[in-house]
Amino acid sequence: MFFQELNNINCKTYLIADLDAGQAAIIDPVDSYIDRYLAILAYHRLTLKFVADTHTHADHRSACTALRRLTNCLVMMHELSPQPTVDKRYIDGDELTVGNIHIKVLHTPGHTPDSVSFYVNDDRVLTGDVILIQGTGRSDFAGGNAGDQYDSITDKIFTLPDKTLLFPAHDYRGNTETTVGLEKATNPRIAGKTREEYIEIMDNLNLPLPEKIQEVLQINQSEVDDDLIKFPMIAELNQVLQMEPAAVKNRLEETTDNCVIIDVREDSEFTGELGHIAGSRLIPMRSLPKVIEDLEPLKKKEVILVCRSGARSTTAAAILKGLGFHNVKNMKGGMLAWNKLAFPVER
Ligand SMILES: [Fe+2]
């Protein structure tokens, strides 16, 4: 296996390649380093089979979609990723291959709901931001959960052999790798801590938000790169009222007067495998700024936003709230949750 970190900065991108088979995968590519990735692929005569992000990043723009456009590779993300352009969505336990290299997907939520770790050839794990070297990724972004993160680390990472190498998505102290054994014994955040102690620590970190979080999250979650949409602050996202799918269904069964469902996915998703809720109105995130004026009459109505996993629509709900829509809600878990409950859909 040819394995290399490509950025040499505190934000890490990994190349996993089988030189004999001429195949590669790039994990967590960063938008500003695309030329470098293309150069190394060309140098080793590698075909890029797929790119994947370990989670929806908040600190840099992902290069996944751009690399797909340039190389025809597949974009792979977890089932819960809000990103619309994904060719294959994996879940916990799925096996991916790059030539003779095998990669097992471990769903390790906590930093974000869609966080995964990649267990490569049974000897190393790309951990994303779930566990870092002598640290752990923050769990205070929208959708983060310190308890889930504790479970991910203790049940999925720390149960691997002690000598397993760990490669995180970030390191701020110039380190490049660690091992399960070392982190289990010495990681100051989690070694020897109970779940309750860990949650207490994480809830009191009071970290500043990454500088460009608004622009970056907006693009990575929705691929909307448009100055007209001002991405809401995390606090505003957290204030969006979340409505369970069952409550939405009940609401629609009572009466549809005064209640509008707006689906902010792409056209292809609206008519795709998850379908849409009967009577819902399709307004993709990217066209939201263009139709704001047309939505004026809905200001006094109850507006329920829907998307695939509930992330994009929470953003849309916060945007509408900021524009004076008073009764805006988000359907929690999106059409994934709606379908899981086997509620009716149209396609
Ligand atoms: Fe992250």
Boltz pocket constraint, residues with backbone or C-beta under 6 A from the ligand:
constraints:
  - pocket:
      binder: B
      contacts: [[A, 55], [A, 56], [A, 57], [A, 58], [A, 59], [A, 111], [A, 129], [A, 137]]
      max_distance: 6.0
